[in-house]
Amino acid sequence: MLVKIYAAALQGISAIPVTIEVSSTKGIQYLLVGLADAAVKESHERIFSAIQVSGYKVPRSRIVINMAPADIRKEGSAYDLPLAVGLLAATEQIESAGLDRFMMMGELSLDGTLQPVKGALPIAIKAREDGYEGLIVPVQNAGEAGVVNNLKVYGARTLTEVVEFLLGKPSLEPVCIDTRREFYERLQAFDCDFAEVRGQENVKRALEIAAAGGHNLIMVGPPGSGKSMMAKRLPSILPPLTLQESLETTKIHSVAGKMSRNTSLISCRPFRAPHHTISNVAMVGGGTFPQPGEISLAHNGVLFLDELPEFNRSVLEVLRQPLEDRVIHVSRSRFSVEYPAGFMLIASMNPCPCGYYNHPDRDCLCAPSQVQKYMNRVSGPLLDRIDIQIEIVPVPFDKIAGDEPVESSEEVRKRVIRARAVQEERYRDCIGIHCNAQMNNRLLKIYATPDKESLVRLRNAMERLHISARAYHRILRVARTISDLAGTERIEPSHISEAIMYRNLDREGWGMS
């Protein structure tokens, strides 16, 4: 007897339908074809054990299984459930009628218990697109897949529950997720707040500008000056995710298997802080079994690189293209996938090997050549993509021990949201442009042209402070954001002056090439 079961394969952050054809004829043999990997091929041991423990008969016939399309590689253990159901239907232990109404995925334990799988959300989206009535997944994935409207999602705990459901018994009920309520209830869930940060007002101002314009930022300062502490609080002042951004972010984390239990939607902007020993593939994605990298997991959020010069030079260089294009194309001999990579880069570093160059109280022990060599670990082309460069000095004791009220993240976030709203309106007709940091030269001429006084200040600063020419357009982008925060349509000379302050590393004193 020949039956067909429907599943899906992940490719990038999307799903591709897979038809599993199971044929049972006279003989004793088990064949599985269709470009399946080792995890799929060894599944028959798990499947046969689960079938037997669940009280069904292990097939005693010639079984041929084809997974179509045969030119797409099938990876992982998520095909256990459809394969098991296909075997039971092909050996006439359950009715095959009605199986075409459902797509199903799930890993089986030896006792028939279902284990969670990766990519439940994109699989559910594909099931709805292809017109399936329902999707059957492990109960741990039901909440994640249940956010897809107009699709019945059933969460099962065991193979027995799935079989009884297919036989018409009320063993499973569709999950009911109020997507909007689930999303909006968690929008304000932050563990860190800028109200906990005392002092560093200039750095907090720079972070506010970065959040308002989507600018990349680097902080340079001695150990213990608060670089990491402030970076971790940046998501609390970023504009809230839209529902569309939340779904896109959740798809990426779902494919990567990073979804927490009992989490249906990611409602807070991601904050990723990889260790400096990270490899190129882990940063950008790909590998033998393609997975999103850190830059994609930070999509719609923040990628924080602490101790930037300690990262491998090649790892930092692979960031250059995604910072410009906001997408990463991973091409290998057997596959090519595309992952979103629209993130804010926030970096921190010491100013020298000992950490105390330009420190107000402690002497630097490094020779000038050592300082220059240390700073040159970060290439000019990468720094060219960082709009705001801010120097941090330690907080005085009086500030740390003081009890003056400190502005909270919520207050800063309100100003950031107002500035972003201005930018959304400004660029509503510009495809792919949502904030000031994404402005090209054509848009700079339209929206960020300095007046005569501002131009004079900019020229004088570049000549007096020896700021490099590459900083010109960066200064104009930042000045446009400062103007938006101030609520003015025209860029004023004071906005240009403040933007110039945020180009510390372009100054000759830092020895940048």
MOMOZI-V205022 format. One record per residue. RES is the residue in one small letter. OMEGA is omega in whole degrees, 0 to 359 (* if undefined). Layout:
<<RES & OMEGA> <RES & OMEGA>>
This chain:
<<m & 180> <l & 177> <v & 179> <k & 177> <i & 187> <y & 180> <a & 181> <a & 175> <a & 180> <l & 175> <q & 189> <g & 176> <i & 178> <s & 179> <a & 178> <i & 181> <p & 178> <v & 176> <t & 180> <i & 180> <e & 182> <v & 180> <s & 178> <s & 180> <t & 181> <k & 179> <g & 178> <i & 181> <q & 177> <y & 181> <l & 177> <l & 181> <v & 179> <g & 176> <l & 178> <a & 179> <d & 185> <a & 181> <a & 179> <v & 183> <k & 180> <e & 183> <s & 184> <h & 177> <e & 177> <r & 184> <i & 182> <f & 178> <s & 181> <a & 179> <i & 183> <q & 180> <v & 181> <s & 175> <g & 180> <y & 184> <k & 175> <v & 182> <p & 177> <r & 183> <s & 178> <r & 182> <i & 174> <v & 181> <i & 176> <n & 179> <m & 184> <a & 3> <p & 189> <a & 182> <d & 177> <i & 183> <r & 178> <k & 187> <e & 172> <g & 185> <s & 184> <a & 181> <y & 182> <d & 184> <l & 179> <p & 177> <l & 180> <a & 179> <v & 178> <g & 178> <l & 180> <l & 180> <a & 181> <a & 178> <t & 173> <e & 175> <q & 172> <i & 180> <e & 179> <s & 180> <a & 177> <g & 180> <l & 181> <d & 179> <r & 188> <f & 165> <m & 182> <m & 178> <m & 177> <g & 175> <e & 181> <l & 167> <s & 181> <l & 180> <d & 178> <g & 177> <t & 180> <l & 178> <q & 183> <p & 181> <v & 177> <k & 171> <g & 182> <a & 182> <l & 177> <p & 177> <i & 178> <a & 178> <i & 179> <k & 179> <a & 178> <r & 180> <e & 183> <d & 172> <g & 177> <y & 180> <e & 183> <g & 178> <l & 178> <i & 181> <v & 173> <p & 185> <v & 179> <q & 180> <n & 187> <a & 180> <g & 179> <e & 181> <a & 184> <g & 179> <v & 179> <v & 181> <n & 175> <n & 175> <l & 177> <k & 180> <v & 181> <y & 177> <g & 183> <a & 178> <r & 184> <t & 175> <l & 180> <t & 178> <e & 180> <v & 181> <v & 179> <e & 178> <f & 180> <l & 177> <l & 176> <g & 179> <k & 183> <p & 182> <s & 180> <l & 175> <e & 178> <p & 178> <v & 180> <c & 181> <i & 172> <d & 189> <t & 184> <r & 179> <r & 179> <e & 183> <f & 187> <y & 179> <e & 186> <r & 184> <l & 186> <q & 184> <a & 179> <f & 179> <d & 184> <c & 182> <d & 179> <f & 176> <a & 180> <e & 183> <v & 179> <r & 183> <g & 178> <q & 183> <e & 180> <n & 179> <v & 177> <k & 176> <r & 179> <a & 178> <l & 177> <e & 178> <i & 179> <a & 180> <a & 183> <a & 183> <g & 182> <g & 185> <h & 170> <n & 187> <l & 174> <i & 178> <m & 180> <v & 181> <g & 182> <p & 178> <p & 176> <g & 181> <s & 174> <g & 183> <k & 182> <s & 181> <m & 181> <m & 179> <a & 181> <k & 181> <r & 181> <l & 180> <p & 182> <s & 178> <i & 176> <l & 176> <p & 180> <p & 175> <l & 168> <t & 180> <l & 178> <q & 177> <e & 179> <s & 179> <l & 180> <e & 179> <t & 180> <t & 178> <k & 182> <i & 181> <h & 177> <s & 179> <v & 181> <a & 181> <g & 183> <k & 182> <m & 176> <s & 177> <r & 180> <n & 176> <t & 180> <s & 182> <l & 172> <i & 185> <s & 177> <c & 181> <r & 183> <p & 173> <f & 182> <r & 182> <a & 182> <p & 177> <h & 185> <h & 176> <t & 183> <i & 179> <s & 178> <n & 183> <v & 179> <a & 180> <m & 186> <v & 181> <g & 180> <g & 182> <g & 179> <t & 173> <f & 191> <p & 178> <q & 175> <p & 177> <g & 182> <e & 181> <i & 177> <s & 176> <l & 176> <a & 181> <h & 184> <n & 181> <g & 188> <v & 170> <l & 183> <f & 178> <l & 180> <d & 183> <e & 187> <l & 182> <p & 181> <e & 178> <f & 175> <n & 184> <r & 182> <s & 178> <v & 180> <l & 183> <e & 180> <v & 178> <l & 189> <r & 182> <q & 178> <p & 178> <l & 179> <e & 189> <d & 180> <r & 176> <v & 179> <i & 177> <h & 179> <v & 183> <s & 176> <r & 183> <s & 185> <r & 183> <f & 175> <s & 181> <v & 180> <e & 178> <y & 174> <p & 180> <a & 178> <g & 185> <f & 170> <m & 177> <l & 174> <i & 183> <a & 175> <s & 181> <m & 170> <n & 182> <p & 182> <c & 181> <p & 179> <c & 175> <g & 188> <y & 173> <y & 182> <n & 178> <h & 183> <p & 186> <d & 185> <r & 181> <d & 175> <c & 181> <l & 186> <c & 173> <a & 179> <p & 180> <s & 177> <q & 178> <v & 180> <q & 180> <k & 180> <y & 181> <m & 181> <n & 172> <r & 176> <v & 188> <s & 176> <g & 178> <p & 177> <l & 177> <l & 179> <d & 180> <r & 179> <i & 187> <d & 188> <i & 178> <q & 188> <i & 177> <e & 182> <i & 173> <v & 181> <p & 179> <v & 178> <p & 182> <f & 182> <d & 179> <k & 182> <i & 184> <a & 183> <g & 180> <d & 177> <e & 179> <p & 181> <v & 181> <e & 182> <s & 178> <s & 182> <e & 180> <e & 178> <v & 182> <r & 178> <k & 178> <r & 179> <v & 180> <i & 178> <r & 180> <a & 179> <r & 178> <a & 177> <v & 181> <q & 177> <e & 179> <e & 183> <r & 186> <y & 184> <r & 179> <d & 182> <c & 183> <i & 177> <g & 179> <i & 182> <h & 182> <c & 186> <n & 182> <a & 182> <q & 182> <m & 173> <n & 184> <n & 179> <r & 180> <l & 177> <l & 179> <k & 182> <i & 191> <y & 185> <a & 178> <t & 181> <p & 175> <d & 186> <k & 181> <e & 179> <s & 180> <l & 178> <v & 179> <r & 181> <l & 179> <r & 181> <n & 181> <a & 181> <m & 180> <e & 185> <r & 183> <l & 180> <h & 176> <i & 184> <s & 182> <a & 183> <r & 182> <a & 187> <y & 183> <h & 177> <r & 179> <i & 180> <l & 178> <r & 180> <v & 178> <a & 177> <r & 179> <t & 178> <i & 177> <s & 178> <d & 177> <l & 179> <a & 179> <g & 180> <t & 180> <e & 184> <r & 175> <i & 183> <e & 180> <p & 179> <s & 178> <h & 177> <i & 181> <s & 179> <e & 179> <a & 179> <i & 180> <m & 184> <y & 176> <r & 184> <n & 187> <l & 177> <d & 182> <r & 187> <e & 183> <g & 180> <w & 176> <g & 181> <m & 179> <s & *>>
